[in-house]
């Protein structure tokens, strides 16, 4: 299967670009940080190589728009995220991770807003949604900054089955 080529995007403070294997070490700043991983669906990465399967699996579906978030000012990769289409329910879900040192600076909503703009120019998007664990106030605030509001109570389990979270799904009709 050939890889999908995503265009590089820009926002005011960020360059949004596809991730590569060369990003494994840098991505470990958030994938291996228990503070960042606390509510994530993936298990805590123990070393940078744990991210290899994840990065190698990216860019095989044109409706999975996953980007690295790079600071324009320094060129540093500080996080990743994007939009993922669920054909069965005609909804695009948001997902994101950001290195702890960059929390509370508005980078995540800035990046996701730009990715949504790109996706709207390319696809017929009706609804965006996101789910966050109760207690994950930062993720709730990001979704609110994206114009999303409460849709339903739910739960999710980490991919390794180690923990299940009571959660809320927020959504926005476009």
N, C-alpha and C positions, 0 to 999 in steps of 0.2 A: 504494500500500500504506500502510495506517495504521500509525503508530508504536505500539509496545507501551508501556504505562505501567507502569514498575516502582515499587513502593512504596519510600519512604525507610525505611532500616533504621538501627538504632543498636546500637553495642557500648559497652563501657565508656568508651573514649576517642575513638570515631569516629562520625561520621554518614556513612552510605553512601547516596549519591544518584546518580541518573542524570547522566551528563555532557551538556553542551550546547555549542553553538558558542561561547558566551561563555567556555568553559574552554580554548580553543585556546592562549592565551598562557601560562596557568599549566601546562597539560599539557606544554608545550615544555620545562619544567624537567627532565622525565625523558625525553621522546621525543627531545630534541635533545642529551642528555648522553651522550658516548661511554662513560662509566663504566657507566651504566645500560644502554645499548644493546648493549654488548659481546656478550652472548649472546642478544639478542632476535631473534625471527624477522623483524621488520620492519627495513628499512634506517634508518640514522640520519637523523632529520628535520633539514633544514638551516634551516628557519624555521617559525614557528608555523602558517602556512597549510598546510604539508605534512600536518598532522593533520586537515584539513577533511574529506576523503573518509572517513577512519576514523570520526570522530565522527558524520558524517551517515549512515553505514551502520549505526550502532547502533540497537537497539530495533525491529528489524523481524521478529524471531523470538522468540516467548515463551520459548524454551528457550536463549536466550543472555542470561545475567544478568550484565550489565556495569555496574559501579558505580564512581563516583568516591569516593575515601577522603578525608574532610574531618575535620580535627582539631576536636573539640568545643571545646577550650580557646581556639583562635585563629580558627576558621572557615576555615583555609587548606586548599586542595585539595593533597594531598601524593602522590597516586598513584591507580591504578585497577586493576580486575581483577574476576574473577568466575568463573562456571561456564558451560560450553558443552556442550550435549548432542550426542552423536554417535549418531544413531539406528541406523546400520548395525552398531554393536558394543555398543549399550546401555551406554555409558559417558559420564559427565560429566567433562570435563577442566577443570583449574584453570589459570588464567593471571593474571598480575599484573605490575605495574610500580610502582616507588616512587621518588620523588625521592631522590637520593643522600644528602642531609643527614638523611634519616629512616631510613636503613638501621640494622639491629641494635637496634631499639627494640621489636620485637614487633608492629608495626602490621599487617604483612601477614597473619600467621596469625590475628590477632584479626579482621581484616576478612573473610577467607575463611571462617573458622569460622562467622561470623554469616550469611554468604551461603549456606553449606551448610545451616544450620538453616532458613533461609527456604525454600530449594529443597526440603528434605525435607518441609516442611509442605505444599507445593504439588504435588510430583511424587513418583512412585515411583522413588526413586534406589537403585540396587543397587551401583554402583561409581563411585568418583572416581579419576582418574588425572592425572598430570602428568609432563612430560618436561623435563629440564634438561640443559644441556651439562656434560660432565665438566669440572671446574674451577670451575663455578658453585656453590661451597659454600653461599652464602647461600640459593639456591633449594632446594638439597637439605635444608638445615635447616628451611626453611619447610614443606616437604612432610612431614618427619619430625614436626614439631610438629602437623601435621594428622592424624597417625596413619598416614601412608602409609609403605609399605616397598617395597623393590626388587621390580620385576616383570620387567623385561627390559632388555638393552642394545639401543640403537638409534642413530639419527642423524637430524638434520634439517638443512635448508638454509634460509638466509635467503630471504625472498620474492623478492628481486632477484637471487638466484643467486650473490651475492658470496662466500659462505662456507658451508661445511658443517661441522657439529660432531658429533663422537662424543658420544653422550648416554646417559642412563639414564631409563627410565620407572619411576616409583613408582606404586603404587595402594593403594587401601583398599576392601575389601568392606564395605558397610554393612548 
